[in-house]
Amino acid sequence: MSLEVAILDVKPGATEEFEAAFKTASPIIASISGYISHELQRCIETQHRYILLVRWQKLEDHTIGFRQSAEYQQWRSLLHHFYDPFPSVEHYELVQLMQE
Amino acid sequence: MSLEVAILDVKPGATEEFEAAFKTASPIIASISGYISHELQRCIETQHRYILLVRWQKLEDHTIGFRQSAEYQQWRSLLHHFYDPFPSVEHYELVQLMQE
């Protein structure tokens, strides 16, 4: 499993509109082969910051399967104009998971 | 639920030792009241970078319950010397969760 991590700084004042657009866009990413789950979380300390965590079966499901798809163009046009600065995206692989 | 997020840049060359120390330290954080789960993930693009995601029942379980505990001193002494620069930690709350 590969974890995609993006810290999203949304233009201040546009957070409500962003959250609505994100909910519209969610089925797009969820329809891609290799998608497992995603969560959007909002920062408590910096109210116009979010973190997006997307779990993919493998790295290429995101970097190739999603980013080179027609669906990605829809995703982009719904969401990318909210970001300032444009986010960098990183991928992670599990070292340790522990639960109570 | 509150999500604690820390991007951890470990001194290059110390990643193996850090991962072993992290496994030693894990039961410390897991013993704190309000702890739900944590995951340590390693960055694919920057091999000495990690992300730590800790889920707490509420924000104060981390900011007060853990950080003001005796256990936190043990956690610090096991882990903090690996970080360069010293990480900033943020807290997030859920906007949307979706699963396949």
N, CA and C atoms of all chains as a GROMACS GRO file, in nm:
protein
  600
    1MET      N    1   0.084  -0.120   0.000
    1MET     CA    2   0.000   0.000   0.000
    1MET      C    3   0.088   0.125   0.000
    2SER      N    4   0.042   0.227  -0.071
    2SER     CA    5   0.116   0.354  -0.080
    2SER      C    6   0.026   0.466  -0.028
    3LEU      N    7   0.081   0.550   0.056
    3LEU     CA    8   0.006   0.662   0.113
    3LEU      C    9   0.048   0.790   0.042
    4GLU      N   10  -0.047   0.856  -0.021
    4GLU     CA   11  -0.024   0.987  -0.082
    4GLU      C   12  -0.056   1.094   0.022
    5VAL      N   13   0.035   1.189   0.040
    5VAL     CA   14   0.016   1.295   0.139
    5VAL      C   15   0.029   1.431   0.070
    6ALA      N   16  -0.072   1.515   0.085
    6ALA     CA   17  -0.065   1.652   0.032
    6ALA      C   18  -0.115   1.747   0.139
    7ILE      N   19  -0.030   1.846   0.172
    7ILE     CA   20  -0.071   1.955   0.260
    7ILE      C   21  -0.127   2.063   0.167
    8LEU      N   22  -0.252   2.097   0.187
    8LEU     CA   23  -0.322   2.188   0.095
    8LEU      C   24  -0.349   2.320   0.164
    9ASP      N   25  -0.282   2.424   0.119
    9ASP     CA   26  -0.311   2.559   0.169
    9ASP      C   27  -0.410   2.623   0.073
   10VAL      N   28  -0.531   2.645   0.124
   10VAL     CA   29  -0.640   2.699   0.044
   10VAL      C   30  -0.642   2.850   0.063
   11LYS      N   31  -0.676   2.923  -0.043
   11LYS     CA   32  -0.683   3.069  -0.032
   11LYS      C   33  -0.776   3.107   0.083
   12PRO      N   34  -0.729   3.189   0.176
   12PRO     CA   35  -0.814   3.226   0.288
   12PRO      C   36  -0.945   3.289   0.236
   13GLY      N   37  -1.055   3.251   0.298
   13GLY     CA   38  -1.185   3.299   0.251
   13GLY      C   39  -1.253   3.203   0.155
   14ALA      N   40  -1.178   3.105   0.103
   14ALA     CA   41  -1.237   3.012   0.005
   14ALA      C   42  -1.257   2.872   0.064
   15THR      N   43  -1.247   2.860   0.196
   15THR     CA   44  -1.247   2.724   0.253
   15THR      C   45  -1.384   2.655   0.240
   16GLU      N   46  -1.491   2.729   0.258
   16GLU     CA   47  -1.624   2.664   0.244
   16GLU      C   48  -1.647   2.615   0.103
   17GLU      N   49  -1.611   2.701   0.009
   17GLU     CA   50  -1.627   2.666  -0.133
   17GLU      C   51  -1.537   2.546  -0.168
   18PHE      N   52  -1.417   2.547  -0.113
   18PHE     CA   53  -1.324   2.436  -0.137
   18PHE      C   54  -1.382   2.305  -0.084
   19GLU      N   55  -1.434   2.308   0.038
   19GLU     CA   56  -1.487   2.183   0.096
   19GLU      C   57  -1.604   2.129   0.013
   20ALA      N   58  -1.687   2.218  -0.037
   20ALA     CA   59  -1.799   2.174  -0.122
   20ALA      C   60  -1.746   2.115  -0.253
   21ALA      N   61  -1.647   2.182  -0.312
   21ALA     CA   62  -1.590   2.133  -0.438
   21ALA      C   63  -1.520   2.000  -0.416
   22PHE      N   64  -1.456   1.986  -0.300
   22PHE     CA   65  -1.387   1.860  -0.270
   22PHE      C   66  -1.487   1.745  -0.263
   23LYS      N   67  -1.600   1.770  -0.202
   23LYS     CA   68  -1.703   1.664  -0.193
   23LYS      C   69  -1.756   1.627  -0.331
   24THR      N   70  -1.767   1.726  -0.417
   24THR     CA   71  -1.807   1.698  -0.556
   24THR      C   72  -1.701   1.615  -0.627
   25ALA      N   73  -1.575   1.646  -0.599
   25ALA     CA   74  -1.464   1.580  -0.670
   25ALA      C   75  -1.434   1.440  -0.617
   26SER      N   76  -1.474   1.410  -0.496
   26SER     CA   77  -1.435   1.284  -0.431
   26SER      C   78  -1.467   1.158  -0.512
   27PRO      N   79  -1.588   1.148  -0.570
   27PRO     CA   80  -1.616   1.025  -0.647
   27PRO      C   81  -1.521   1.007  -0.766
   28ILE      N   82  -1.459   1.116  -0.813
   28ILE     CA   83  -1.366   1.104  -0.925
   28ILE      C   84  -1.244   1.022  -0.883
   29ILE      N   85  -1.181   1.060  -0.772
   29ILE     CA   86  -1.061   0.987  -0.729
   29ILE      C   87  -1.099   0.846  -0.683
   30ALA      N   88  -1.216   0.834  -0.623
   30ALA     CA   89  -1.259   0.703  -0.572
   30ALA      C   90  -1.288   0.603  -0.685
   31SER      N   91  -1.303   0.653  -0.806
   31SER     CA   92  -1.337   0.564  -0.920
   31SER      C   93  -1.212   0.505  -0.986
   32ILE      N   94  -1.093   0.551  -0.944
   32ILE     CA   95  -0.969   0.511  -1.012
   32ILE      C   96  -0.922   0.373  -0.963
   33SER      N   97  -0.873   0.293  -1.056
   33SER     CA   98  -0.823   0.160  -1.022
   33SER      C   99  -0.707   0.171  -0.921
   34GLY      N  100  -0.713   0.092  -0.815
   34GLY     CA  101  -0.608   0.094  -0.714
   34GLY      C  102  -0.637   0.185  -0.596
   35TYR      N  103  -0.742   0.267  -0.608
   35TYR     CA  104  -0.783   0.354  -0.496
   35TYR      C  105  -0.835   0.268  -0.381
   36ILE      N  106  -0.793   0.298  -0.259
   36ILE     CA  107  -0.843   0.226  -0.141
   36ILE      C  108  -0.931   0.318  -0.056
   37SER      N  109  -0.881   0.435  -0.020
   37SER     CA  110  -0.958   0.527   0.065
   37SER      C  111  -0.892   0.664   0.061
   38HIS      N  112  -0.965   0.764   0.108
   38HIS     CA  113  -0.901   0.894   0.129
   38HIS      C  114  -0.967   0.964   0.246
   39GLU      N  115  -0.892   1.056   0.304
   39GLU     CA  116  -0.950   1.141   0.407
   39GLU      C  117  -0.898   1.282   0.387
   40LEU      N  118  -0.989   1.376   0.405
   40LEU     CA  119  -0.953   1.518   0.404
   40LEU      C  120  -0.971   1.566   0.547
   41GLN      N  121  -0.865   1.627   0.601
   41GLN     CA  122  -0.869   1.676   0.739
   41GLN      C  123  -0.830   1.824   0.739
   42ARG      N  124  -0.891   1.900   0.828
   42ARG     CA  125  -0.866   2.044   0.834
   42ARG      C  126  -0.780   2.079   0.955
   43CYS      N  127  -0.682   2.166   0.935
   43CYS     CA  128  -0.587   2.200   1.040
   43CYS      C  129  -0.652   2.287   1.147
   44ILE      N  130  -0.626   2.255   1.270
   44ILE     CA  131  -0.679   2.334   1.382
   44ILE      C  132  -0.598   2.462   1.400
   45GLU      N  133  -0.467   2.455   1.385
   45GLU     CA  134  -0.381   2.572   1.409
   45GLU      C  135  -0.385   2.672   1.293
   46THR      N  136  -0.400   2.624   1.171
   46THR     CA  137  -0.400   2.711   1.052
   46THR      C  138  -0.527   2.677   0.975
   47GLN      N  139  -0.628   2.760   0.992
   47GLN     CA  140  -0.764   2.721   0.952
   47GLN      C  141  -0.785   2.709   0.800
   48HIS      N  142  -0.694   2.761   0.720
   48HIS     CA  143  -0.712   2.743   0.575
   48HIS      C  144  -0.617   2.635   0.520
   49ARG      N  145  -0.565   2.552   0.610
   49ARG     CA  146  -0.480   2.440   0.570
   49ARG      C  147  -0.554   2.308   0.588
   50TYR      N  148  -0.531   2.218   0.495
   50TYR     CA  149  -0.589   2.084   0.500
   50TYR      C  150  -0.478   1.983   0.475
   51ILE      N  151  -0.505   1.859   0.514
   51ILE     CA  152  -0.419   1.750   0.470
   51ILE      C  153  -0.508   1.648   0.400
   52LEU      N  154  -0.458   1.604   0.285
   52LEU     CA  155  -0.527   1.498   0.211
   52LEU      C  156  -0.440   1.374   0.217
   53LEU      N  157  -0.500   1.266   0.266
   53LEU     CA  158  -0.432   1.136   0.275
   53LEU      C  159  -0.508   1.039   0.185
   54VAL      N  160  -0.441   0.989   0.084
   54VAL     CA  161  -0.506   0.893  -0.007
   54VAL      C  162  -0.427   0.762  -0.002
   55ARG      N  163  -0.497   0.655   0.020
   55ARG     CA  164  -0.432   0.524   0.021
   55ARG      C  165  -0.458   0.455  -0.113
   56TRP      N  166  -0.347   0.414  -0.175
   56TRP     CA  167  -0.349   0.346  -0.306
   56TRP      C  168  -0.289   0.206  -0.289
   57GLN      N  169  -0.334   0.115  -0.374
   57GLN     CA  170  -0.274  -0.020  -0.367
   57GLN      C  171  -0.125  -0.012  -0.396
   58LYS      N  172  -0.087   0.066  -0.498
   58LYS     CA  173   0.056   0.085  -0.523
   58LYS      C  174   0.080   0.227  -0.575
   59LEU      N  175   0.204   0.272  -0.564
   59LEU     CA  176   0.244   0.408  -0.602
   59LEU      C  177   0.192   0.448  -0.740
   60GLU      N  178   0.209   0.358  -0.838
   60GLU     CA  179   0.177   0.390  -0.977
   60GLU      C  180   0.027   0.407  -0.999
   61ASP      N  181  -0.055   0.354  -0.909
   61ASP     CA  182  -0.199   0.379  -0.923
   61ASP      C  183  -0.228   0.528  -0.915
   62HIS      N  184  -0.147   0.600  -0.837
   62HIS     CA  185  -0.161   0.745  -0.830
   62HIS      C  186  -0.080   0.814  -0.940
   63THR      N  187   0.051   0.785  -0.943
   63THR     CA  188   0.141   0.865  -1.027
   63THR      C  189   0.116   0.843  -1.177
   64ILE      N  190   0.071   0.726  -1.212
   64ILE     CA  191   0.043   0.699  -1.354
   64ILE      C  192  -0.109   0.686  -1.375
   65GLY      N  193  -0.169   0.590  -1.303
   65GLY     CA  194  -0.311   0.559  -1.327
   65GLY      C  195  -0.401   0.680  -1.312
   66PHE      N  196  -0.383   0.756  -1.205
   66PHE     CA  197  -0.470   0.872  -1.184
   66PHE      C  198  -0.419   0.994  -1.262
   67ARG      N  199  -0.292   1.026  -1.247
   67ARG     CA  200  -0.244   1.153  -1.304
   67ARG      C  201  -0.246   1.156  -1.456
   68GLN      N  202  -0.246   1.040  -1.519
   68GLN     CA  203  -0.250   1.040  -1.665
   68GLN      C  204  -0.390   1.010  -1.718
   69SER      N  205  -0.490   1.015  -1.630
   69SER     CA  206  -0.627   0.981  -1.672
   69SER      C  207  -0.705   1.106  -1.713
   70ALA      N  208  -0.813   1.082  -1.786
   70ALA     CA  209  -0.907   1.191  -1.819
   70ALA      C  210  -0.972   1.243  -1.691
   71GLU      N  211  -0.995   1.154  -1.595
   71GLU     CA  212  -1.058   1.193  -1.469
   71GLU      C  213  -0.974   1.298  -1.395
   72TYR      N  214  -0.841   1.288  -1.411
   72TYR     CA  215  -0.754   1.384  -1.342
   72TYR      C  216  -0.778   1.527  -1.391
   73GLN      N  217  -0.813   1.541  -1.516
   73GLN     CA  218  -0.841   1.676  -1.570
   73GLN      C  219  -0.963   1.737  -1.503
   74GLN      N  220  -1.062   1.653  -1.473
   74GLN     CA  221  -1.182   1.701  -1.403
   74GLN      C  222  -1.146   1.740  -1.260
   75TRP      N  223  -1.070   1.653  -1.194
   75TRP     CA  224  -1.024   1.677  -1.057
   75TRP      C  225  -0.949   1.811  -1.048
   76ARG      N  226  -0.855   1.829  -1.139
   76ARG     CA  227  -0.778   1.953  -1.148
   76ARG      C  228  -0.865   2.076  -1.162
   77SER      N  229  -0.962   2.067  -1.254
   77SER     CA  230  -1.040   2.188  -1.283
   77SER      C  231  -1.135   2.219  -1.166
   78LEU      N  232  -1.173   2.117  -1.091
   78LEU     CA  233  -1.256   2.143  -0.973
   78LEU      C  234  -1.176   2.200  -0.856
   79LEU      N  235  -1.049   2.160  -0.842
   79LEU     CA  236  -0.979   2.185  -0.715
   79LEU      C  237  -0.853   2.272  -0.723
   80HIS      N  238  -0.780   2.265  -0.830
   80HIS     CA  239  -0.645   2.324  -0.826
   80HIS      C  240  -0.644   2.476  -0.808
   81HIS      N  241  -0.750   2.542  -0.850
   81HIS     CA  242  -0.753   2.690  -0.838
   81HIS      C  243  -0.769   2.737  -0.694
   82PHE      N  244  -0.801   2.646  -0.602
   82PHE     CA  245  -0.814   2.686  -0.461
   82PHE      C  246  -0.679   2.698  -0.390
   83TYR      N  247  -0.574   2.640  -0.445
   83TYR     CA  248  -0.449   2.624  -0.370
   83TYR      C  249  -0.353   2.740  -0.390
   84ASP      N  250  -0.294   2.785  -0.281
   84ASP     CA  251  -0.192   2.889  -0.287
   84ASP      C  252  -0.104   2.877  -0.163
   85PRO      N  253   0.020   2.828  -0.177
   85PRO     CA  254   0.086   2.790  -0.301
   85PRO      C  255   0.036   2.655  -0.353
   86PHE      N  256   0.077   2.620  -0.475
   86PHE     CA  257   0.040   2.490  -0.526
   86PHE      C  258   0.112   2.383  -0.444
   87PRO      N  259   0.040   2.283  -0.399
   87PRO     CA  260   0.101   2.187  -0.304
   87PRO      C  261   0.200   2.091  -0.368
   88SER      N  262   0.297   2.050  -0.288
   88SER     CA  263   0.378   1.936  -0.330
   88SER      C  264   0.315   1.811  -0.270
   89VAL      N  265   0.329   1.704  -0.340
   89VAL     CA  266   0.268   1.577  -0.299
   89VAL      C  267   0.379   1.477  -0.276
   90GLU      N  268   0.370   1.403  -0.169
   90GLU     CA  269   0.469   1.300  -0.141
   90GLU      C  270   0.399   1.166  -0.120
   91HIS      N  271   0.478   1.062  -0.133
   91HIS     CA  272   0.426   0.926  -0.114
   91HIS      C  273   0.505   0.856  -0.004
   92TYR      N  274   0.434   0.778   0.073
   92TYR     CA  275   0.495   0.714   0.189
   92TYR      C  276   0.458   0.566   0.190
   93GLU      N  277   0.545   0.489   0.255
   93GLU     CA  278   0.512   0.347   0.275
   93GLU      C  279   0.525   0.312   0.423
   94LEU      N  280   0.441   0.219   0.464
   94LEU     CA  281   0.426   0.192   0.607
   94LEU      C  282   0.552   0.134   0.672
   95VAL      N  283   0.588   0.189   0.785
   95VAL     CA  284   0.693   0.132   0.870
   95VAL      C  285   0.626   0.060   0.988
   96GLN      N  286   0.532   0.129   1.053
   96GLN     CA  287   0.468   0.070   1.170
   96GLN      C  288   0.327   0.125   1.188
   97LEU      N  289   0.235   0.035   1.217
   97LEU     CA  290   0.097   0.071   1.250
   97LEU      C  291   0.065   0.007   1.384
   98MET      N  292   0.013   0.088   1.477
   98MET     CA  293  -0.025   0.034   1.607
   98MET      C  294  -0.161   0.089   1.645
   99GLN      N  295  -0.243   0.004   1.704
   99GLN     CA  296  -0.376   0.047   1.749
   99GLN      C  297  -0.395   0.005   1.892
  100GLU      N  298  -0.476   0.085   1.961
  100GLU     CA  299  -0.504   0.060   2.102
  100GLU      C  300  -0.557  -0.083   2.119
  101MET      N  301  -1.256   1.312   1.720
  101MET     CA  302  -1.121   1.258   1.702
  101MET      C  303  -1.028   1.367   1.648
  102SER      N  304  -0.905   1.366   1.694
  102SER     CA  305  -0.806   1.465   1.651
  102SER      C  306  -0.687   1.390   1.591
  103LEU      N  307  -0.643   1.436   1.474
  103LEU     CA  308  -0.529   1.374   1.407
  103LEU      C  309  -0.406   1.461   1.427
  104GLU      N  310  -0.305   1.404   1.489
  104GLU     CA  311  -0.174   1.471   1.503
  104GLU      C  312  -0.088   1.434   1.382
  105VAL      N  313  -0.028   1.534   1.321
  105VAL     CA  314   0.055   1.512   1.203
  105VAL      C  315   0.193   1.573   1.227
  106ALA      N  316   0.296   1.492   1.210
  106ALA     CA  317   0.434   1.543   1.220
  106ALA      C  318   0.514   1.488   1.103
  107ILE      N  319   0.574   1.578   1.026
  107ILE     CA  320   0.670   1.537   0.923
  107ILE      C  321   0.807   1.536   0.990
  108LEU      N  322   0.870   1.420   0.989
  108LEU     CA  323   0.994   1.400   1.066
  108LEU      C  324   1.112   1.384   0.970
  109ASP      N  325   1.200   1.481   0.968
  109ASP     CA  326   1.323   1.469   0.890
  109ASP      C  327   1.432   1.417   0.983
  110VAL      N  328   1.474   1.295   0.954
  110VAL     CA  329   1.573   1.227   1.038
  110VAL      C  330   1.711   1.252   0.978
  111LYS      N  331   1.810   1.267   1.065
  111LYS     CA  332   1.948   1.287   1.015
  111LYS      C  333   1.984   1.175   0.917
  112PRO      N  334   2.027   1.210   0.796
  112PRO     CA  335   2.062   1.106   0.699
  112PRO      C  336   2.168   1.013   0.759
  113GLY      N  337   2.150   0.885   0.737
  113GLY     CA  338   2.242   0.788   0.795
  113GLY      C  339   2.193   0.729   0.926
  114ALA      N  340   2.092   0.794   0.985
  114ALA     CA  341   2.042   0.746   1.116
  114ALA      C  342   1.904   0.681   1.105
  115THR      N  343   1.860   0.651   0.982
  115THR     CA  344   1.721   0.606   0.966
  115THR      C  345   1.697   0.468   1.028
  116GLU      N  346   1.793   0.377   1.013
  116GLU     CA  347   1.773   0.243   1.072
  116GLU      C  348   1.764   0.250   1.224
  117GLU      N  349   1.856   0.328   1.280
  117GLU     CA  350   1.857   0.345   1.426
  117GLU      C  351   1.729   0.414   1.473
  118PHE      N  352   1.683   0.512   1.396
  118PHE     CA  353   1.558   0.581   1.429
  118PHE      C  354   1.440   0.484   1.428
  119GLU      N  355   1.431   0.401   1.325
  119GLU     CA  356   1.317   0.309   1.317
  119GLU      C  357   1.316   0.212   1.436
  120ALA      N  358   1.434   0.166   1.475
  120ALA     CA  359   1.443   0.077   1.591
  120ALA      C  360   1.402   0.150   1.719
  121ALA      N  361   1.450   0.274   1.735
  121ALA     CA  362   1.414   0.352   1.854
  121ALA      C  363   1.265   0.382   1.856
  122PHE      N  364   1.209   0.408   1.737
  122PHE     CA  365   1.066   0.437   1.730
  122PHE      C  366   0.985   0.316   1.776
  123LYS      N  367   1.027   0.198   1.737
  123LYS     CA  368   0.955   0.077   1.780
  123LYS      C  369   0.965   0.059   1.932
  124THR      N  370   1.078   0.092   1.987
  124THR     CA  371   1.094   0.088   2.133
  124THR      C  372   1.002   0.189   2.200
  125ALA      N  373   0.989   0.308   2.137
  125ALA     CA  374   0.911   0.416   2.198
  125ALA      C  375   0.760   0.398   2.182
  126SER      N  376   0.718   0.320   2.084
  126SER     CA  377   0.575   0.311   2.053
  126SER      C  378   0.484   0.277   2.171
  127PRO      N  379   0.521   0.179   2.254
  127PRO     CA  380   0.430   0.149   2.366
  127PRO      C  381   0.412   0.266   2.461
  128ILE      N  382   0.507   0.360   2.462
  128ILE     CA  383   0.495   0.477   2.549
  128ILE      C  384   0.375   0.560   2.507
  129ILE      N  385   0.369   0.596   2.380
  129ILE     CA  386   0.257   0.680   2.334
  129ILE      C  387   0.125   0.601   2.339
  130ALA      N  388   0.134   0.472   2.310
  130ALA     CA  389   0.011   0.390   2.310
  130ALA      C  390  -0.049   0.374   2.448
  131SER      N  391   0.029   0.404   2.551
  131SER     CA  392  -0.020   0.386   2.688
  131SER      C  393  -0.097   0.508   2.740
  132ILE      N  394  -0.097   0.617   2.664
  132ILE     CA  395  -0.154   0.744   2.711
  132ILE      C  396  -0.306   0.743   2.696
  133SER      N  397  -0.375   0.799   2.793
  133SER     CA  398  -0.521   0.807   2.788
  133SER      C  399  -0.565   0.890   2.666
  134GLY      N  400  -0.661   0.837   2.590
  134GLY     CA  401  -0.710   0.908   2.473
  134GLY      C  402  -0.641   0.868   2.343
  135TYR      N  403  -0.532   0.790   2.355
  135TYR     CA  404  -0.465   0.740   2.234
  135TYR      C  405  -0.554   0.640   2.163
  136ILE      N  406  -0.564   0.653   2.030
  136ILE     CA  407  -0.642   0.557   1.951
  136ILE      C  408  -0.551   0.471   1.864
  137SER      N  409  -0.463   0.534   1.787
  137SER     CA  410  -0.374   0.458   1.698
  137SER      C  411  -0.263   0.549   1.648
  138HIS      N  412  -0.159   0.490   1.594
  138HIS     CA  413  -0.060   0.571   1.523
  138HIS      C  414  -0.002   0.492   1.408
  139GLU      N  415   0.050   0.565   1.312
  139GLU     CA  416   0.124   0.500   1.205
  139GLU      C  417   0.245   0.584   1.172
  140LEU      N  418   0.355   0.516   1.149
  140LEU     CA  419   0.478   0.579   1.101
  140LEU      C  420   0.497   0.532   0.958
  141GLN      N  421   0.511   0.630   0.867
  141GLN     CA  422   0.529   0.597   0.726
  141GLN      C  423   0.657   0.666   0.677
  142ARG      N  424   0.725   0.600   0.584
  142ARG     CA  425   0.853   0.652   0.533
  142ARG      C  426   0.834   0.706   0.392
  143CYS      N  427   0.893   0.822   0.366
  143CYS     CA  428   0.875   0.889   0.237
  143CYS      C  429   0.952   0.817   0.127
  144ILE      N  430   0.887   0.801   0.014
  144ILE     CA  431   0.951   0.736  -0.101
  144ILE      C  432   1.045   0.834  -0.171
  145GLU      N  433   1.005   0.959  -0.183
  145GLU     CA  434   1.084   1.058  -0.258
  145GLU      C  435   1.205   1.109  -0.176
  146THR      N  436   1.192   1.119  -0.046
  146THR     CA  437   1.298   1.171   0.042
  146THR      C  438   1.318   1.066   0.151
  147GLN      N  439   1.423   0.983   0.133
  147GLN     CA  440   1.432   0.859   0.210
  147GLN      C  441   1.458   0.880   0.359
  148HIS      N  442   1.501   1.000   0.401
  148HIS     CA  443   1.519   1.021   0.545
  148HIS      C  444   1.404   1.101   0.606
  149ARG      N  445   1.292   1.105   0.534
  149ARG     CA  446   1.172   1.173   0.584
  149ARG      C  447   1.065   1.071   0.620
  150TYR      N  448   0.994   1.100   0.729
  150TYR     CA  449   0.884   1.015   0.774
  150TYR      C  450   0.763   1.104   0.803
  151ILE      N  451   0.647   1.041   0.806
  151ILE     CA  452   0.529   1.111   0.859
  151ILE      C  453   0.474   1.025   0.972
  152LEU      N  454   0.444   1.094   1.081
  152LEU     CA  455   0.382   1.027   1.196
  152LEU      C  456   0.239   1.080   1.206
  153LEU      N  457   0.145   0.988   1.204
  153LEU     CA  458   0.002   1.021   1.217
  153LEU      C  459  -0.048   0.954   1.345
  154VAL      N  460  -0.092   1.034   1.439
  154VAL     CA  461  -0.144   0.978   1.565
  154VAL      C  462  -0.288   1.022   1.580
  155ARG      N  463  -0.374   0.927   1.605
  155ARG     CA  464  -0.516   0.960   1.628
  155ARG      C  465  -0.544   0.959   1.778
  156TRP      N  466  -0.600   1.072   1.822
  156TRP     CA  467  -0.634   1.091   1.963
  156TRP      C  468  -0.785   1.112   1.975
  157GLN      N  469  -0.841   1.075   2.089
  157GLN     CA  470  -0.985   1.100   2.108
  157GLN      C  471  -1.014   1.249   2.100
  158LYS      N  472  -0.930   1.330   2.165
  158LYS     CA  473  -0.946   1.475   2.151
  158LYS      C  474  -0.807   1.542   2.156
  159LEU      N  475  -0.802   1.665   2.107
  159LEU     CA  476  -0.678   1.741   2.096
  159LEU      C  477  -0.597   1.741   2.225
  160GLU      N  478  -0.665   1.764   2.337
  160GLU     CA  479  -0.596   1.780   2.465
  160GLU      C  480  -0.532   1.650   2.515
  161ASP      N  481  -0.578   1.537   2.462
  161ASP     CA  482  -0.511   1.411   2.500
  161ASP      C  483  -0.365   1.414   2.456
  162HIS      N  484  -0.339   1.484   2.346
  162HIS     CA  485  -0.200   1.499   2.302
  162HIS      C  486  -0.133   1.620   2.366
  163THR      N  487  -0.197   1.737   2.351
  163THR     CA  488  -0.129   1.862   2.388
  163THR      C  489  -0.110   1.876   2.538
  164ILE      N  490  -0.200   1.820   2.615
  164ILE     CA  491  -0.186   1.827   2.761
  164ILE      C  492  -0.151   1.689   2.817
  165GLY      N  493  -0.240   1.591   2.790
  165GLY     CA  494  -0.224   1.458   2.851
  165GLY      C  495  -0.088   1.395   2.823
  166PHE      N  496  -0.046   1.399   2.698
  166PHE     CA  497   0.082   1.337   2.664
  166PHE      C  498   0.200   1.431   2.692
  167ARG      N  499   0.189   1.554   2.642
  167ARG     CA  500   0.307   1.642   2.648
  167ARG      C  501   0.345   1.681   2.790
  168GLN      N  502   0.251   1.674   2.881
  168GLN     CA  503   0.283   1.710   3.020
  168GLN      C  504   0.306   1.588   3.108
  169SER      N  505   0.320   1.472   3.046
  169SER     CA  506   0.335   1.349   3.123
  169SER      C  507   0.483   1.314   3.143
  170ALA      N  508   0.506   1.228   3.242
  170ALA     CA  509   0.642   1.174   3.262
  170ALA      C  510   0.681   1.088   3.143
  171GLU      N  511   0.582   1.020   3.084
  171GLU     CA  512   0.610   0.935   2.968
  171GLU      C  513   0.670   1.015   2.852
  172TYR      N  514   0.625   1.142   2.840
  172TYR     CA  515   0.676   1.225   2.730
  172TYR      C  516   0.826   1.247   2.741
  173GLN      N  517   0.878   1.253   2.861
  173GLN     CA  518   1.023   1.270   2.880
  173GLN      C  519   1.100   1.149   2.826
  174GLN      N  520   1.042   1.030   2.844
  174GLN     CA  521   1.105   0.909   2.789
  174GLN      C  522   1.101   0.911   2.636
  175TRP      N  523   0.983   0.947   2.584
  175TRP     CA  524   0.962   0.956   2.438
  175TRP      C  525   1.067   1.051   2.376
  176ARG      N  526   1.078   1.171   2.436
  176ARG     CA  527   1.174   1.272   2.393
  176ARG      C  528   1.316   1.219   2.390
  177SER      N  529   1.354   1.153   2.501
  177SER     CA  530   1.495   1.114   2.510
  177SER      C  531   1.526   1.000   2.413
  178LEU      N  532   1.426   0.921   2.378
  178LEU     CA  533   1.447   0.816   2.279
  178LEU      C  534   1.453   0.870   2.137
  179LEU      N  535   1.376   0.975   2.107
  179LEU     CA  536   1.352   1.011   1.967
  179LEU      C  537   1.401   1.149   1.922
  180HIS      N  538   1.396   1.248   2.009
  180HIS     CA  539   1.413   1.385   1.959
  180HIS      C  540   1.550   1.412   1.899
  181HIS      N  541   1.653   1.341   1.944
  181HIS     CA  542   1.788   1.367   1.891
  181HIS      C  543   1.806   1.321   1.746
  182PHE      N  544   1.709   1.246   1.692
  182PHE     CA  545   1.719   1.203   1.552
  182PHE      C  546   1.677   1.311   1.453
  183TYR      N  547   1.605   1.414   1.498
  183TYR     CA  548   1.539   1.506   1.405
  183TYR      C  549   1.626   1.626   1.371
  184ASP      N  550   1.629   1.660   1.242
  184ASP     CA  551   1.699   1.780   1.196
  184ASP      C  552   1.634   1.825   1.067
  185PRO      N  553   1.559   1.934   1.066
  185PRO     CA  554   1.531   2.023   1.178
  185PRO      C  555   1.429   1.961   1.276
  186PHE      N  556   1.412   2.026   1.389
  186PHE     CA  557   1.312   1.979   1.483
  186PHE      C  558   1.174   2.001   1.421
  187PRO      N  559   1.090   1.898   1.422
  187PRO     CA  560   0.962   1.906   1.348
  187PRO      C  561   0.860   1.997   1.413
  188SER      N  562   0.776   2.057   1.330
  188SER     CA  563   0.656   2.121   1.383
  188SER      C  564   0.543   2.018   1.375
  189VAL      N  565   0.453   2.027   1.468
  189VAL     CA  566   0.343   1.931   1.479
  189VAL      C  567   0.213   2.008   1.461
  190GLU      N  568   0.123   1.952   1.383
  190GLU     CA  569  -0.008   2.015   1.365
  190GLU      C  570  -0.117   1.915   1.397
  191HIS      N  571  -0.235   1.969   1.422
  191HIS     CA  572  -0.351   1.886   1.454
  191HIS      C  573  -0.462   1.914   1.353
  192TYR      N  574  -0.532   1.810   1.320
  192TYR     CA  575  -0.634   1.820   1.216
  192TYR      C  576  -0.762   1.753   1.265
  193GLU      N  577  -0.874   1.800   1.206
  193GLU     CA  578  -1.001   1.732   1.235
  193GLU      C  579  -1.068   1.696   1.103
  194LEU      N  580  -1.141   1.586   1.108
  194LEU     CA  581  -1.193   1.525   0.987
  194LEU      C  582  -1.296   1.612   0.916
  195VAL      N  583  -1.280   1.625   0.784
  195VAL     CA  584  -1.382   1.687   0.699
  195VAL      C  585  -1.455   1.576   0.624
  196GLN      N  586  -1.379   1.486   0.564
  196GLN     CA  587  -1.442   1.380   0.485
  196GLN      C  588  -1.354   1.254   0.483
  197LEU      N  589  -1.419   1.142   0.502
  197LEU     CA  590  -1.354   1.012   0.490
  197LEU      C  591  -1.433   0.930   0.390
  198MET      N  592  -1.364   0.871   0.292
  198MET     CA  593  -1.432   0.788   0.194
  198MET      C  594  -1.350   0.662   0.172
  199GLN      N  595  -1.420   0.549   0.160
  199GLN     CA  596  -1.350   0.423   0.134
  199GLN      C  597  -1.414   0.354   0.017
  200GLU      N  598  -1.332   0.276  -0.054
  200GLU     CA  599  -1.379   0.202  -0.171
  200GLU      C  600  -1.499   0.117  -0.134
   0.00000   0.00000   0.00000
